[in-house]
Amino acid sequence: MVAALPYEILGIILNECVDDCGALYSCILINKAWYSVAIQHLWANPFLLLHSKSFNRNRAKNLLITFIECFTDIHTVKGSSKLLRRRCSKKPPFDYSLYLKTISSPAIAALVTLWLDTNIMEEVETIAVRIVYLAIQYCQQLRTIHLARQSTEAPWLHLDQLLVSIKSLPQLRRFTWRGDLCLEILDKFSNIAHNLEVLSINFERKNYYYFNEESSNSLRRLIDSQNQLKAIEVHNVSTNMESILDLLKSRSESLESIYFGEVKFNSDHLLFKPVKLNQLKNITMNGCKILCENGLNSLAMAGLPLLQRLSVDYCHIPCMAWERLLFYHGKKLIDINVSGQGMSERKFEVISQTCHNLRHLSVYVYSNEQLPFIAHTIKSLPTLHFLKLIQCLYSNYNYTHLFDIFSKCHLPHLDHLILFCNCNQFLSKSHPPLKTLTIFGENATGEHLDVILDYLSDTIRILRVDTNIDSLGDKCLERVKSVVKEFSTKRYSNYLRFACNIEECKKRLI
């Protein structure tokens, strides 16, 4: 029966365990059919799969030697020669070069450290770079390359020399560079990779970048050489927004998402030409600092006709910069996430005044004083469809006032509510038409569930609570299951990941 399964069915089955190295290894031992399908998944990302588990020296050694001997001998990689000629010492049962899709130099370096039992970083990184080069040279199905320079410049200059012989990487879709910009390598990738969809640059040690620097030319060439760049990530750098937008303007018709991680934005110039990014939909800022009131001026003035989502996590944004950004783009936004930071009354007021089409709102609650502002904002957003209120851990705030507001205003579209609740009187007299209700931070009792069903039985379909299911009575559980389609009890951290179904939401907007 197992042997008779079509390869298409086996592929569907094994897609469910693509991140489980142990399960995939067990599958290759079943029979030849399972082996031929499972080996493709196992070798799509073998180094990260093994790196993510508790691995030992023998496993690391066997994996690296198996891969290296597909192309050359071990002494060539471990020796001092700068040339890596293809000299196979033995023929593997499968051509693994056809299956490898992801290569990561940090993961390779971790395995090499185990294999050689050494902490000499330059030696480790030199061999890791050579293994990465073998993958780039001979694995034409590569879709993701992650390079991180951790020691001296010598190994990476070696990679720069090796890359000269590569003509193209037609399947490469994601490229990540972490460390000081190695301009020669960026220049080489601009010549051999033209179909990137995601580009991530982490400046790490270098702490500034501006469009008039010499280093900007190499990064600009890499970006300009891409045919379908959809997302870019910029991490750990001091810059200004004008420099970033000037860098990205050539990808106006393809770029859909920008992510800023721990970026310090200095003042924009008083005179700048507005940039158009016609396809941009998402802007995310995580751990960023806007150092002056006009630090987001060029973004506020930019042409962003399709902008839909703004996520601002753990960021310092001056009130004036926030006002200007929403004044120009607030009416287009359907999703705002202002988690992990204090929001003043004025900032909530700006959301109320400008974001009339807002469908999704995620807010961190730091104090009881914020609740009236949040309640007023919710009341002024008649199209709000999804609301996530996350309370700071170890706090003791009372949401009763918020639900009193619910009971006095009409929220016909509020379907999904995620609530970190530390009070017993949730819902109050409110009847929002909730389809999904998630409550965490409160050990829900049978009384809680009875209140929920009393108020929401006509609409509620999905109910998630943070509780011990054994503490709920059989009668209560029977009533819950008779009303809702999906009922689950999990740790609150699982609920932080829940989000509204975007496709469903888009249909409702039509």
Salt bridges, closest charged atoms under 4 A:
GLU69 OE1 - LYS90 NZ 3.24
ASP73 OD2 - ARG87 NH2 3.69
ASP160 OD1 - LYS188 NZ 3.03
ASP187 OD1 - ARG221 NH2 3.05
GLU197 OE2 - ARG173 NE 3.84
GLU204 OE2 - ARG178 NE 3.10
GLU213 OE1 - LYS206 NZ 3.40
GLU233 OE1 - HIS235 NE2 3.34
GLU242 OE1 - HIS269 ND1 2.73
ASP246 OD2 - ARG220 NH2 2.61
ASP246 OD1 - LYS249 NZ 3.11
GLU323 OE2 - ARG346 NE 2.99
ASP335 OD2 - ARG309 NE 3.31
ASP335 OD2 - HIS360 ND1 3.32
GLU349 OE2 - ARG346 NH1 3.43
ASP415 OD2 - HIS385 ND1 2.92
ASP415 OD2 - ARG508 NH1 3.27
GLU442 OE2 - HIS448 NE2 3.46
ASP450 OD1 - ARG479 NH1 3.29
ASP454 OD1 - ARG479 NH2 2.77
GLU486 OE2 - ARG464 NH2 2.87
